[in-house]
Amino acid sequence: MDKKTPDVPFRCYVCDGENHFSFGKLNPERELLICKNCGNIAYHVTKEDEEKIKHYYDKEYRGQIGVQNLTTTTRKLNFVKMFLLPWFSDKEKFDEKTGGLISHPLVIGDVGCATGYLVDWFRRRGHKATGSEWTTTMRRFAEHFYGIPVTQELTPKHKYDLLTMYHTLEHMVEPDKKLEKYKSLLADDGTMMISVPEWLDVLYEPGMGHVSSFLNVFHKDHIDVFTRRSFENLLGKVGLTIEHEERDVYGQDYLVKKGKVSPILKENWEEQRDKIMKIKNAIELYKQEKYRDAVTLWPKFPAAYMDWIFNSSVRKDPGKQKDLFVEAMKIMPDNIMLINGLAQWHYQRAEYEKALEFYTWIEKRKVNEDVLMFKGYCLFHLGKFTESMVAFHDSCSMSPVKWQEAMTWVCKASTEMPCWEEKAEKQLKDKLFEKAKPQIEPLDPLFEEFETNGGPSGEPKKEPKKPVDKVPAKT
């Protein structure tokens, strides 16, 4: 591949440089670039393209809103809750009797709020929350489903205590200028929650986990291709300081506040280029089912390990499966896709205690309706019927399509547990047995004839002689 620069200049949003390496036709729809100064990766779009991109998100990006959207947003809401609840803990006080917020309500804005599900959650907690969204169908849904009118751009009339950007920034032209704009809307002590995908680390399709193609990993809609370093460089450029970060779900989740501009820590652009080509080749090997070659080329490839373990000849060899899990977990010890696979492996082998341990771990980090269903199955098989019913109810609350399956198992669990009458009868029997236990002797069939006919010859049993008290002789 020849090194070259794009025909139309492109400003790097991290270092403002204009000297780039282009991958040419690697993606036929958009030109992928690497900044030769700082190593930042991005698709070639300019300010002039922004109106076309907005039109695309309004008219083409999403179709009709349906039940699947409710399921997806419920999952996302749980991810955001897990990340934000500790931040809320010292800012909220609730009335124990009414459950209402008695502390000062926060002013919150959600940038790219989609259907308004997160704004709705903030409002139900008692806060003054609003949102912005480019897609017309989603703005309609937010207004008529949740009763929340939202705008295309966030209103600048307020100073926000919290701004959330959940997987929206990677879709924006000139993200540095967007962050500067939203930073200006923060209150003096305000916080921003920013979540974006992370590239060139664990290999997955953003938001999905599995891998279907190189073009989906580097999807054209994600015009800003953030690595951990490049994104933290971007935050430092605009003067945002990291307060907290996590990588439990997918990508990078940050809480940031206003701070000082920090220097850029550059990445080698040639190494970045080589990594992208390694990923491309690893995906091609994976699609050819050459799993060992794929993970050798890119070790952090959970989908390759999972298909190798479950969908190749290895599936017939539990020992080899276990060895591959050990190998993968050394490379990616906290990868949720691998841990979910390990939980399934234990479940298939009826090792319910171990499977439950892993499903409970996942539940605290990336809960979804399937994880809850399997947690319920494990609890059911372990005889913990009441706890299993809670898991099944939680699963169908998260996804209505799980209702029939979940309720089938709830019914099973309900009929496995004894009713009050059975419990009372058992308690009485246990009490009587305990009282009579010292008087009960085991009946051994081998000696039954001694009990009925006397002895082995049929002679009648002789009564044992009573002991005679001896009187001492007189002297």
C-alpha positions in Angstrom: 0.0 0.0 0.0 1.4 3.4 -1.0 1.6 6.2 1.5 -0.3 9.3 0.3 -2.2 12.2 1.6 -5.9 13.0 0.8 -6.6 15.3 -2.2 -8.8 17.6 0.0 -7.1 18.9 3.2 -8.4 17.5 6.4 -7.7 19.0 9.8 -6.9 16.6 12.6 -9.2 17.3 15.4 -6.6 16.3 18.0 -3.4 18.2 16.9 -4.9 20.4 14.1 -2.3 18.9 11.7 -3.1 18.5 8.0 -0.6 15.8 7.0 -2.3 12.4 6.8 -1.8 8.9 5.5 -4.8 7.7 3.5 -5.8 4.0 3.2 -7.4 4.9 -0.2 -10.2 2.5 -1.1 -10.0 0.4 2.1 -13.6 1.6 2.8 -15.3 2.3 -0.5 -17.7 4.8 1.1 -15.3 7.0 3.1 -11.6 7.6 3.1 -9.9 6.4 6.3 -7.0 8.7 7.4 -4.2 8.6 10.0 -2.6 11.9 11.2 1.2 11.6 10.6 1.8 14.1 13.4 -0.1 12.5 16.4 -1.4 9.2 15.1 -5.1 10.0 15.4 -7.5 8.0 13.1 -10.6 9.4 11.4 -12.7 9.3 8.3 -12.3 12.1 5.9 -15.3 14.5 6.5 -15.2 18.2 6.7 -17.4 21.0 8.0 -19.1 21.2 4.6 -20.3 17.6 5.0 -22.1 18.2 8.3 -25.5 19.1 6.8 -25.4 16.0 4.7 -24.6 13.9 7.8 -27.5 15.6 9.7 -29.9 14.8 6.9 -28.7 11.2 6.8 -29.4 10.8 10.6 -32.8 12.4 10.2 -34.1 10.5 7.2 -32.1 7.3 6.8 -30.3 6.3 10.0 -33.3 4.9 11.8 -36.6 3.6 10.6 -39.9 3.0 12.5 -39.5 2.9 16.2 -40.7 -0.4 17.6 -40.5 -2.8 20.5 -36.9 -3.7 19.6 -36.0 0.0 20.3 -37.6 -0.3 23.8 -35.6 -3.5 24.5 -32.3 -1.9 23.3 -32.8 1.3 25.2 -33.7 -0.6 28.4 -30.4 -2.4 28.1 -28.5 0.9 27.5 -30.4 2.5 30.4 -29.1 -0.2 32.7 -25.5 0.4 31.5 -25.8 4.1 32.2 -27.4 3.5 35.6 -24.5 1.3 36.7 -22.0 4.0 35.7 -23.9 7.1 37.0 -25.6 5.9 40.2 -22.4 6.3 42.3 -22.1 9.9 41.0 -25.7 10.6 42.0 -25.3 9.1 45.5 -24.0 12.2 47.2 -26.2 14.6 45.2 -29.6 13.2 45.9 -31.7 12.9 49.1 -35.0 11.2 49.0 -38.0 11.2 51.3 -38.2 7.7 52.8 -42.0 7.8 53.0 -42.8 9.3 49.6 -39.7 8.3 47.7 -39.6 11.9 46.3 -36.5 13.9 45.8 -36.0 16.5 48.6 -32.6 17.7 47.6 -32.1 20.5 45.0 -33.0 19.1 41.5 -30.1 19.0 39.0 -30.3 20.5 35.6 -29.4 17.8 33.1 -29.0 17.6 29.3 -28.7 14.5 27.1 -26.9 15.1 23.8 -28.2 12.7 21.2 -31.0 11.5 23.4 -32.5 9.1 20.9 -36.0 8.1 22.1 -35.6 10.1 25.3 -35.3 7.1 27.6 -32.4 8.5 29.6 -34.1 11.9 29.9 -37.2 10.1 31.2 -35.1 8.3 33.9 -33.6 11.6 35.0 -37.0 13.2 35.3 -38.4 10.3 37.2 -35.6 10.8 39.7 -36.9 14.4 40.2 -34.4 16.3 38.1 -34.9 19.0 35.4 -33.8 17.1 32.3 -34.0 17.8 28.6 -32.4 16.4 25.5 -31.4 17.0 21.9 -31.8 14.6 18.9 -31.3 14.9 15.1 -33.7 12.1 14.1 -37.3 13.3 13.6 -39.0 10.0 14.3 -37.1 9.8 17.7 -38.1 13.3 18.6 -41.7 12.4 17.9 -41.4 9.2 20.0 -39.9 11.1 22.9 -42.7 13.6 22.9 -45.7 11.2 22.5 -44.4 8.1 24.4 -42.5 9.8 27.3 -44.2 13.2 27.2 -40.8 14.9 26.7 -40.5 17.5 23.9 -36.8 17.6 22.7 -35.0 19.8 20.2 -32.4 19.2 17.5 -29.7 21.0 19.4 -29.4 21.4 23.1 -30.7 24.7 24.4 -28.0 27.1 25.5 -30.4 28.8 28.0 -29.3 26.7 30.9 -26.1 25.9 32.8 -26.1 22.2 33.2 -25.0 20.2 36.3 -24.7 17.1 34.1 -24.4 16.6 30.4 -24.5 13.1 29.0 -23.2 12.0 25.6 -23.8 8.3 25.3 -22.2 7.0 22.1 -22.9 10.1 20.1 -19.6 12.0 19.9 -18.0 9.4 17.5 -20.7 10.4 14.9 -19.9 14.2 15.0 -17.8 16.3 12.6 -15.1 18.3 14.4 -15.6 16.7 17.9 -13.1 19.1 19.5 -15.3 22.0 18.7 -18.4 20.1 19.8 -16.8 19.4 23.2 -15.7 23.0 23.6 -19.4 24.0 22.9 -20.8 21.6 25.5 -18.1 22.5 28.0 -19.3 26.1 27.8 -22.8 25.0 28.8 -21.6 23.3 32.0 -22.1 24.9 35.4 -18.9 25.8 37.2 -18.9 22.5 39.0 -20.7 20.6 36.2 -19.9 17.1 35.0 -20.0 15.5 31.6 -20.5 11.8 31.0 -19.0 10.7 27.7 -19.1 7.2 26.3 -17.4 6.3 23.0 -16.2 3.1 21.3 -12.5 2.2 21.6 -10.6 0.9 18.6 -7.2 -0.9 18.3 -7.7 -2.8 21.5 -10.2 -5.6 22.0 -11.5 -6.5 18.5 -15.3 -6.3 18.3 -18.0 -4.4 16.4 -19.0 -1.4 18.6 -22.1 -2.2 20.5 -22.3 -5.8 19.2 -19.4 -7.9 20.5 -19.3 -10.3 17.6 -17.4 -9.5 14.3 -19.0 -9.9 10.9 -16.7 -7.8 8.7 -13.9 -5.2 8.7 -16.2 -2.6 7.4 -18.5 -3.0 10.3 -15.7 -2.7 12.8 -14.6 0.5 11.2 -18.1 1.6 10.3 -18.5 4.6 8.1 -21.0 6.2 10.6 -18.3 6.3 13.2 -16.4 9.0 11.6 -14.1 9.6 14.7 -12.1 6.4 15.3 -10.9 6.8 18.9 -8.2 4.9 20.5 -7.8 5.3 24.3 -4.8 7.6 23.8 -6.4 9.7 21.0 -9.6 10.3 23.0 -7.8 11.3 26.1 -5.7 13.6 24.0 -8.9 15.1 22.7 -10.2 15.7 26.2 -6.9 17.3 27.2 -6.9 19.5 24.2 -10.3 21.1 25.1 -9.5 21.3 28.8 -11.6 18.5 30.3 -10.1 16.6 33.2 -11.0 12.9 33.8 -12.6 12.2 37.2 -13.5 8.6 36.6 -13.4 6.0 33.8 -14.5 2.4 33.2 -14.4 -0.1 30.4 -16.8 -2.7 31.7 -19.5 -2.5 29.0 -18.0 -1.6 25.6 -15.7 1.2 24.7 -14.7 4.0 27.0 -16.9 5.6 29.7 -15.7 8.8 31.3 -16.8 11.4 33.9 -15.0 14.7 33.1 -15.0 18.2 34.5 -13.6 21.5 33.5 -9.8 21.6 33.8 -6.6 22.7 32.2 -5.4 22.0 28.7 -2.9 19.2 28.8 -0.2 18.3 26.2 -0.8 15.7 23.5 0.8 12.3 23.9 1.5 11.2 20.3 1.0 7.8 18.8 3.3 6.5 16.0 1.2 6.7 12.8 3.0 3.8 11.1 2.3 1.6 14.1 -1.4 2.7 13.9 -1.4 1.8 10.2 0.1 -1.6 10.8 -2.5 -2.4 13.6 -5.4 -1.6 11.3 -4.0 -3.9 8.6 -3.4 -6.6 11.3 -7.1 -6.3 12.3 -8.2 -6.5 8.7 -6.2 -9.7 8.1 -7.2 -11.2 11.5 -10.9 -10.8 10.5 -10.3 -12.5 7.1 -8.6 -15.4 8.9 -11.5 -15.6 11.4 -14.1 -15.8 8.6 -12.1 -18.6 7.0 -12.3 -20.4 10.5 -8.5 -20.2 10.9 -9.0 -19.3 14.6 -5.4 -20.0 15.8 -4.0 -17.8 13.0 -6.5 -15.1 13.8 -5.8 -14.9 17.5 -2.1 -15.1 16.9 -2.3 -12.1 14.6 -4.6 -10.2 17.0 -4.8 -11.8 20.5 -7.5 -9.6 21.9 -10.2 -11.2 19.6 -12.9 -12.7 21.9 -15.3 -13.6 19.0 -12.6 -15.8 17.4 -12.0 -17.6 20.7 -15.7 -18.1 21.2 -16.3 -19.6 17.8 -13.2 -21.7 18.2 -14.5 -23.1 21.5 -18.2 -23.6 20.6 -18.4 -23.9 16.8 -15.4 -26.0 15.7 -14.3 -29.6 16.3 -13.1 -28.4 19.7 -16.7 -28.4 21.0 -16.4 -32.2 21.4 -13.3 -31.9 23.6 -14.1 -30.3 27.0 -10.5 -30.4 28.1 -9.4 -28.5 25.0 -12.3 -26.0 25.5 -11.2 -25.4 29.0 -7.5 -24.8 27.9 -8.7 -22.2 25.4 -10.8 -20.4 28.0 -7.7 -20.3 30.2 -5.6 -19.0 27.4 -8.1 -16.3 26.4 -8.8 -15.2 30.0 -5.1 -14.6 30.5 -5.2 -12.1 27.7 -8.6 -10.6 28.4 -9.4 -11.4 32.1 -12.4 -9.1 32.4 -13.9 -9.5 28.9 -17.7 -9.9 29.3 -18.1 -11.9 26.1 -15.6 -14.5 27.3 -17.0 -14.7 30.8 -20.5 -15.1 29.3 -19.2 -18.0 27.2 -17.5 -19.5 30.2 -20.8 -19.3 32.2 -22.6 -21.0 29.3 -19.9 -23.8 29.2 -20.5 -24.5 32.9 -24.2 -24.4 32.5 -24.1 -26.9 29.6 -22.1 -29.2 31.9 -24.8 -28.8 34.7 -22.2 -27.0 36.9 -24.9 -24.6 38.0 -23.1 -23.1 41.0 -20.1 -22.1 38.9 -22.3 -20.8 36.1 -24.3 -18.7 38.5 -21.1 -17.2 39.9 -20.3 -15.9 36.4 -23.8 -14.7 35.5 -23.9 -12.8 38.7 -20.6 -11.1 37.9 -21.9 -10.1 34.4 -25.2 -8.8 35.9 -23.2 -6.2 37.9 -21.5 -4.9 34.7 -23.6 -5.6 31.6 -26.9 -7.0 32.5 -29.4 -8.0 29.7 -32.5 -10.1 29.5 -30.6 -13.3 28.5 -28.1 -13.0 31.4 -31.1 -12.8 33.8 -32.8 -15.7 32.2 -29.7 -17.9 32.6 -29.3 -16.7 36.1 -32.9 -17.8 36.7 -32.2 -21.2 35.1 -29.2 -21.8 37.4 -31.2 -20.8 40.5 -34.0 -23.1 39.5 -31.8 -26.1 39.0 -30.2 -25.3 42.4 -33.6 -25.4 44.1 -33.6 -21.7 44.8 -37.0 -21.2 43.4 -38.0 -17.9 44.9 -34.7 -16.3 43.8 -35.2 -17.8 40.3 -38.6 -16.2 40.0 -37.1 -12.8 40.7 -34.6 -13.2 38.0 -37.3 -14.3 35.5 -39.5 -11.4 36.4 -36.5 -9.0 35.9 -35.7 -10.5 32.5 -39.2 -10.0 31.1 -39.3 -6.5 32.6 -36.2 -5.7 30.6 -37.5 -7.2 27.4 -41.2 -7.8 26.9 -40.4 -10.5 24.2 -39.1 -12.7 27.1 -42.5 -12.6 28.9 -43.8 -16.0 27.7 -40.5 -17.9 28.3 -39.9 -16.2 31.7 -43.5 -16.8 32.9 -43.2 -20.5 31.9 -40.3 -20.9 34.3 -42.0 -18.7 37.0 -45.0 -21.2 36.8 -42.6 -24.1 37.1 -40.9 -22.6 40.1 -44.2 -21.8 41.7 -45.4 -25.4 41.6 -42.0 -26.8 42.9 -42.3 -25.1 46.2 -44.5 -26.7 49.0 -47.6 -24.7 50.1 -48.3 -23.8 53.8 -50.2 -27.0 54.5 -47.3 -29.2 53.3 -44.9 -27.1 55.3 -47.0 -27.4 58.4 -47.5 -31.2 57.9 -43.7 -31.6 57.5 -43.0 -29.6 60.6 -45.4 -31.7 62.6 -43.9 -35.0 61.3 -40.4 -33.7 62.0 -41.4 -32.8 65.5 -43.0 -36.2 66.2 -40.1 -38.1 64.6 -37.6 -36.2 66.7 -39.6 -37.0 69.9 -40.0 -40.7 69.0 -36.5 -41.2 67.7 -35.0 -42.6 70.9 -37.7 -45.3 71.1 -37.3 -46.5 67.5 -35.2 -49.5 66.6 -34.4 -50.4 63.0 -36.2 -53.5 61.6 -33.7 -55.8 59.9 -35.4 -58.3 57.5 -32.6 -60.7 58.0 -33.6 -61.2 61.6 -37.4 -61.0 61.0 -37.9 -64.8 61.8 -36.5 -64.2 65.3 -39.2 -61.6 65.8 -42.1 -64.0 64.6 -41.3 -67.7 64.9 -38.6 -67.6 67.6 -35.4 -69.0 66.2 -34.1 -70.5 63.0 -35.6 -74.0 63.8 -39.0 -72.6 64.5 -38.8 -73.1 68.2 -40.8 -70.7 70.2 -38.9 -67.8 71.5 -37.8 -68.2 75.1 -38.4 -65.4 77.5 -35.2 -64.2 78.9 -34.6 -65.1 82.6 -35.1 -62.3 84.9 -32.0 -61.7 87.0 -32.3 -62.9 90.7 -31.2 -60.6 93.4 -28.6 -62.4 95.5 -28.7 -61.9 99.3 -25.3 -62.0 101.0 -24.9 -65.1 103.2 -24.9 -64.6 107.0 -21.8 -65.3 108.9 
